[in-house]
Amino acid sequence: MEAWLSTIEALFEDIYTLEKDKVLLAAHCLEGPARSWWTRMMNGRSLDPATMTWEAFREILLMEYFLESDKRKIKEDFRKLRRGSRTVREYEREFSHMVNYVPGLVHGDRDRAEVFERGLRPEIFKTVQALRLKTYEEVLDRALWIERGNAIACEEREAFERDKDRENSKKRPAGGSAG
């Protein structure tokens, strides 16, 4: 189901699907037991796909087809999730994957921002946390910006050290005795 959702969401991006059309398009693509399940949902709860949000559709679909053991494993992995040696972008992909596939891991944008922020490496976390950003997008943007700034500073420091070493090697005599 996870792969199917990823494919559908990629399709939405490729064909610039309006939010109001996503549920109807996705429901149309359901097959076999999933289609039967959706029909029962429509009949049993009198759901209106025209007013249902994509997020609500995803959540009920995942609740139906995502095994509880898989959800528990992701929740446990999520509690341990830290950026580690990954780039901010790689960390963001794994973080978003977990948040998107297990409803209830975070509650709202502010919670998502705070949880993401806590998983950042200390040198980025300190700066981002001091900024007291309010949204997930702001936290992600600043973390990427700080990471890039740190990489540039590191490159400049290394270039400075190389130049300094070259300069020092030119000043030293090539050997022998001075006379």
DRENMARVEX-149953 format. One record per residue: residue in three letters; x, y, z of N, C-alpha, C in turn. Coordinates in pm, whole numbers, padded with zeros to 5 digits, always signed. Example, Ala and Ser with C-alpha at 12.3 -4.5 7.8 and 13.67 -1.06 7.14 Angstrom:
! residues 2
ALA+01319-00569+00780+01230-00450+00780+01320-00330+00780SER+01285-00225+00708+01367-00106+00714+01290+00003+00787
***
This chain:
! residues 179
MET+00083-00119+00000+00000+00000+00000+00088+00126+00000GLU+00199+00115+00071+00291+00229+00079+00342+00267-00060ALA+00380+00167-00139+00430+00193-00274+00319+00252-00361TRP+00197+00201-00344+00084+00252-00421+00061+00400-00389LEU+00064+00434-00259+00045+00574-00220+00155+00663-00277SER+00278+00614-00274+00389+00693-00330+00368+00717-00478THR+00323+00614-00548+00298+00627-00691+00186+00727-00718ILE+00078+00717-00642-00035+00809-00659+00008+00953-00629GLU+00085+00972-00522+00129+01107-00487+00224+01164-00592ALA+00307+01079-00651+00394+01124-00760+00309+01164-00880LEU+00204+01087-00907+00112+01121-01014+00046+01256-00990PHE+00005+01280-00866-00056+01408-00832+00039+01524-00865GLU+00166+01506-00835+00263+01612-00863+00285+01627-01014ASP+00295+01514-01083+00323+01519-01227+00211+01583-01307ILE+00086+01559-01265-00025+01615-01342-00092+01732-01269TYR-00022+01786-01168-00071+01904-01095-00217+01889-01054THR-00244+01784-00975-00380+01754-00932-00425+01852-00823LEU-00545+01903-00838-00604+01991-00737-00639+01909-00614GLU-00629+01971-00499-00658+01902-00373-00796+01839-00374LYS-00893+01909-00429-01032+01860-00428-01052+01735-00514ASP-00957+01707-00606-00971+01592-00697-00892+01470-00654LYS-00805+01484-00554-00713+01376-00519-00784+01250-00470VAL-00881+01264-00381-00947+01146-00325-01022+01070-00434LEU-01095+01143-00517-01171+01076-00624-01078+01004-00721LEU-00967+01067-00756-00871+01004-00849-00809+00880-00785ALA-00766+00892-00659-00704+00777-00591-00804+00664-00574ALA-00926+00696-00532-01029+00593-00513-01058+00521-00645HIS-01054+00594-00753-01076+00535-00885-00967+00432-00919CYS-00847+00452-00865-00734+00364-00895-00726+00242-00804LEU-00810+00236-00700-00808+00120-00611-00854-00004-00686GLU-00794-00119-00650-00830-00245-00716-00853-00354-00612GLY-00924-00457-00652-00942-00576-00570-00999-00547-00433PRO-00935-00606-00329-00986-00588-00192-00990-00441-00149ALA-00897-00361-00196-00896-00219-00160-01019-00148-00217ARG-01057-00184-00338-01177-00124-00398-01301-00167-00320SER-01306-00294-00283-01421-00344-00204-01427-00274-00070TRP-01312-00259-00005-01306-00188+00122-01358-00045+00106TRP-01315+00025+00004-01357+00164-00018-01508+00170-00041THR-01561+00078-00118-01705+00076-00143-01781+00056-00012ARG-01732-00036+00072-01796-00057+00204-01788+00069+00289MET-01672+00137+00285-01655+00261+00362-01755+00366+00315MET-01771+00377+00186-01862+00477+00129-02006+00446+00169ASN-02042+00319+00163-02179+00280+00194-02206+00278+00344GLY-02111+00228+00421-02131+00213+00565-02126+00343+00642ARG-02040+00433+00604-02025+00558+00679-02078+00678+00603SER-02130+00651+00490-02179+00758+00401-02076+00872+00388LEU-01953+00831+00357-01847+00928+00334-01868+00999+00201ASP-01832+01122+00196-01842+01197+00071-01701+01225+00021PRO-01654+01152-00080-01518+01171-00129-01495+01311-00185ALA-01601+01379-00222-01586+01515-00276-01546+01614-00167THR-01579+01584-00041-01544+01676+00068-01430+01623+00155MET-01392+01497+00134-01284+01438+00213-01150+01492+00168THR-01064+01524+00264-00929+01572+00229-00841+01453+00194TRP-00735+01482+00121-00639+01378+00086-00578+01319+00214GLU-00545+01402+00310-00485+01355+00435-00579+01258+00507ALA-00707+01290+00511-00803+01202+00578-00813+01068+00503PHE-00814+01073+00371-00820+00952+00290-00697+00865+00316ARG-00579+00928+00312-00454+00855+00337-00458+00788+00474GLU-00505+00864+00573-00505+00812+00710-00595+00690+00723ILE-00717+00696+00670-00805+00579+00684-00756+00462+00599LEU-00696+00492+00485-00641+00386+00401-00524+00317+00471LEU-00435+00395+00529-00321+00337+00600-00363+00262+00724MET-00465+00312+00793-00514+00241+00911-00568+00104+00872GLU-00626+00096+00754-00684-00030+00708-00577-00127+00656TYR-00478-00076+00585-00385-00164+00514-00242-00164+00566PHE-00212-00088+00667-00078-00085+00723-00082-00168+00851LEU-00005-00274+00859-00009-00364+00974+00030-00292+01103GLU-00038-00328+01211-00008-00267+01341+00137-00291+01380SER+00190-00409+01351+00330-00437+01386+00424-00343+01311ASP+00390-00313+01185+00472-00218+01107+00462-00078+01168LYS+00342-00040+01210+00324+00092+01271+00405+00102+01401ARG+00399-00003+01482+00474-00002+01608+00624+00010+01581LYS+00673-00063+01482+00816-00058+01448+00854+00083+01403ILE+00773+00144+01319+00804+00279+01273+00797+00378+01390LYS+00700+00362+01479+00692+00451+01595+00817+00439+01681GLU+00864+00317+01701+00987+00296+01779+01108+00358+01707ASP+01119+00333+01578+01228+00392+01498+01219+00544+01501PHE+01098+00596+01498+01077+00741+01497+01127+00803+01627ARG+01101+00736+01740+01149+00789+01869+01301+00796+01873LYS+01367+00704+01800+01514+00700+01800+01576+00781+01686LEU+01493+00833+01597+01543+00898+01476+01626+01022+01509ARG+01748+01024+01459+01838+01139+01470+01907+01154+01336ARG+01952+01273+01310+02017+01301+01182+02145+01221+01166GLY+02224+01212+01272+02348+01137+01264+02440+01192+01156SER+02494+01104+01073+02588+01146+00970+02519+01184+00839ARG+02387+01172+00836+02313+01206+00713+02309+01357+00693THR+02283+01396+00569+02259+01537+00542+02121+01572+00596VAL+02094+01699+00608+01961+01744+00654+01856+01692+00558ARG+01883+01695+00428+01786+01649+00328+01757+01500+00344GLU+01859+01419+00369+01839+01275+00388+01758+01250+00517TYR+01791+01322+00622+01718+01311+00748+01572+01351+00726GLU+01550+01459+00652+01414+01507+00625+01333+01404+00549ARG+01395+01335+00453+01322+01232+00376+01275+01118+00466GLU+01365+01069+00553+01327+00960+00642+01222+01006+00743PHE+01242+01124+00798+01147+01182+00893+01009+01193+00829SER+01002+01252+00710+00873+01270+00642+00809+01137+00606HIS+00891+01042+00565+00839+00909+00532+00766+00851+00654MET+00831+00858+00770+00768+00803+00890+00642+00880+00928VAL+00649+01011+00926+00534+01094+00963+00417+01071+00867ASN+00447+01056+00739+00342+01039+00640+00275+00903+00645TYR+00345+00800+00690+00289+00667+00685+00238+00614+00818VAL+00258+00689+00926+00199+00648+01054+00128+00769+01113PRO-00002+00776+01090-00079+00889+01145-00063+00896+01297GLY-00054+01018+01348-00048+01038+01491+00093+01049+01548LEU+00197+01033+01465+00333+01049+01518+00357+01192+01563VAL+00305+01285+01486+00313+01426+01524+00172+01484+01514HIS+00150+01589+01589+00016+01650+01594+00027+01795+01552GLY+00011+01819+01424+00014+01956+01374+00153+01999+01331ASP+00157+02113+01265+00281+02163+01207+00383+02202+01313ARG+00337+02265+01421+00432+02308+01525+00499+02188+01591ASP+00422+02084+01619+00477+01962+01677+00577+01898+01581ARG+00540+01894+01454+00630+01838+01351+00762+01915+01349ALA+00754+02047+01358+00874+02132+01357+00961+02101+01479GLU+00900+02091+01596+00976+02067+01719+01043+01930+01720VAL+00971+01829+01675+01027+01694+01673+01142+01687+01573PHE+01124+01746+01456+01230+01748+01355+01353+01821+01409GLU+01329+01933+01471+01437+02017+01527+01520+01938+01628ARG+01453+01863+01716+01524+01786+01820+01614+01678+01760GLY+01585+01633+01640+01666+01529+01578+01787+01581+01502LEU+01801+01712+01492+01914+01770+01419+02044+01754+01498ARG+02156+01757+01426+02287+01753+01491+02304+01875+01581PRO+02376+01861+01692+02387+01971+01789+02429+02106+01730GLU+02524+02108+01638+02570+02237+01585+02462+02308+01504ILE+02370+02234+01446+02259+02294+01372+02142+02319+01467PHE+02116+02223+01556+02007+02236+01651+02018+02365+01733LYS+02140+02395+01784+02157+02512+01870+02113+02640+01800THR+02151+02655+01674+02116+02776+01600+01968+02779+01566VAL+01916+02668+01515+01774+02662+01477+01686+02684+01599GLN+01720+02621+01709+01639+02632+01830+01639+02775+01882ALA+01753+02843+01872+01762+02982+01918+01674+03076+01835LEU+01648+03039+01710+01565+03123+01623+01417+03115+01659ARG+01378+03013+01736+01239+02995+01780+01140+03001+01663LEU+01168+02919+01564+01084+02915+01444+00952+02847+01475LYS+00849+02884+01402+00714+02835+01432+00667+02721+01344THR+00716+02714+01219+00663+02612+01127+00771+02513+01086TYR+00725+02396+01043+00816+02292+00995+00897+02342+00877GLU+00831+02409+00783+00901+02461+00665+01013+02557+00703GLU+00989+02643+00802+01092+02736+00848+01209+02660+00910VAL+01179+02561+00992+01286+02483+01057+01369+02411+00952LEU+01302+02345+00857+01373+02275+00752+01459+02371+00670ASP+01402+02483+00631+01475+02582+00551+01599+02632+00624ARG+01585+02668+00751+01699+02719+00829+01804+02610+00848ALA+01761+02486+00874+01856+02376+00893+01938+02354+00766LEU+01871+02357+00651+01942+02342+00523+02038+02458+00501TRP+01992+02578+00534+02073+02698+00518+02197+02692+00608ILE+02180+02651+00733+02292+02642+00828+02390+02533+00783GLU+02336+02419+00739+02422+02311+00691+02508+02359+00574ARG+02448+02431+00481+02522+02483+00366+02628+02584+00411GLY+02590+02672+00503+02685+02770+00557+02803+02702+00626ASN+02775+02597+00703+02882+02522+00769+02974+02456+00667ALA+02918+02403+00559+02999+02339+00454+03089+02442+00386ILE+03035+02560+00358+03114+02666+00295+03227+02710+00388ALA+03196+02729+00516+03298+02769+00614+03407+02664+00623CYS+03370+02538+00621+03467+02429+00627+03557+02429+00504GLU+03498+02447+00386+03575+02453+00261+03673+02570+00265GLU+03627+02685+00312+03714+02803+00318+03828+02783+00418ARG+03798+02719+00531+03900+02692+00632+04006+02598+00575GLU+03961+02493+00503+04055+02399+00442+04140+02467+00336ALA+04079+02553+00254+04154+02626+00152+04256+02718+00217PHE+04217+02785+00325+04309+02873+00397+04428+02794+00451GLU+04401+02678+00508+04509+02593+00562+04602+02546+00451ARG+04547+02507+00336+04631+02465+00223+04720+02581+00176ASP+04660+02700+00164+04737+02817+00122+04847+02849+00223LYS+04816+02838+00350+04912+02866+00456+05027+02765+00450ASP+04996+02638+00428+05099+02534+00417+05190+02561+00297ARG+05131+02600+00184+05210+02632+00063+05302+02751+00091GLU+05247+02850+00156+05324+02971+00189+05442+02936+00278ASN+05418+02854+00380+05525+02813+00472+05631+02729+00401SER+05591+02645+00308+05688+02560+00239+05775+02644+00144LYS+05725+02755+00093+05804+02843+00007+05909+02919+00087LYS+05877+02951+00213+05967+03029+00297+06084+02947+00347ARG+06066+02814+00358+06174+02729+00408+06280+02709+00302PRO+06407+02710+00342+06513+02682+00244+06503+02538+00196ALA+06551+02516+00077+06538+02385+00012+06638+02285+00067GLY+06714+02318+00162+06810+02225+00221+06951+02280+00213GLY+07048+02210+00264+07187+02255+00262+07210+02358+00371SER+07329+02417+00373+07359+02515+00476+07357+02655+00416ALA+07318+02746+00497+07312+02885+00450+07452+02942+00463GLY+07490+03020+00368+07627+03065+00382+07652+03191+00325
***
